[in-house]
Amino acid sequence: MSRQHIPLKDITIGTKGWTAKVIVEAKGMPRSSQRGPVKYQRMILRDSAGTKVQATIFESDIDKFSDVLTLYKTYYISNAVVKTILPQHRIVKNDYQWHINSKTVVEEVIEEYSSISVPAYNFVSFSEFPKYINSDVYLDVIGVVIHAYPLREIPTVNGPQRIQELLLVDQQLIPKILTMWDQFIENECAAIVKNIKSKPIIVAYRIRIVSFNGIFMSVFTVSNGFIYIIIYYISILMTIKKTYLFIF
């Protein structure tokens, strides 16, 4: 049964007793803060009007919600802590963010036809990368991982940095390198490498294109990107507007 809820745009710090109906559009893996040992998990929620809000779960509450707030599922959420967010930390157009904690009520929406559709990704072909090199534009990319290179260390202006590179091809069989940095190596990259024999299909959401010895994709922690192994969501892949056929 449908419950009464209000749009995300109407939820501010002063809003009382609200309930929102949202889909989990993006969900990162748990990671540790660069400023200390604080563990957090970040996600993007969206309502039927297309309004988005970024939400964060901290520390022990991450385990509490590990089996809920699943990617692409719809939920009623109430009693999250609403806070303002500085422009430099925003990953969506919203002046507010949510902190989801042990007092937050989350209920999955079970209905035959959801009023909130799964994300409509705007996938960019690898052949289009040259026009986005070193720009501030964030892109969505889909590809098949066909090889994982060994972990290595490279010199940067901030000192030595660990990276791991993955070789991807898109639907045109154009090869490109996806470079994983920092905690993406321990989390998303480790999961991809574990499944490398199955040639996993991945979606890279909110990435930037930078040039270094040629053109390649690069995922930096500061870019607030999200990586998904779509082989686990193959039914969802078929709903993403385009059909991709990979032949090896």
Secondary structure, 3 states (H helix, E strand, C coil): CCCCCCCHHHCCCCCCCCEEEEEEEEECCCEECCCCCCEEEEEEEECCCCCEEEEEEECCHHHHCCCCCCCCCEEEEECCEEEECCHHHCCCCCCEEEEECCCCEEEECCCCCCCCCCCCCCECCHHHHHHHECCCCCEEEEEEEEEECCCEEECCCCCCEEEEEEEEECCCCCEEEEEEECHHHHHHHHHHHHCHHHCCEEEEEEEEEEECCCEEEEECHHHCCEEEEHHHHHHHHCCCCCCCCCCC
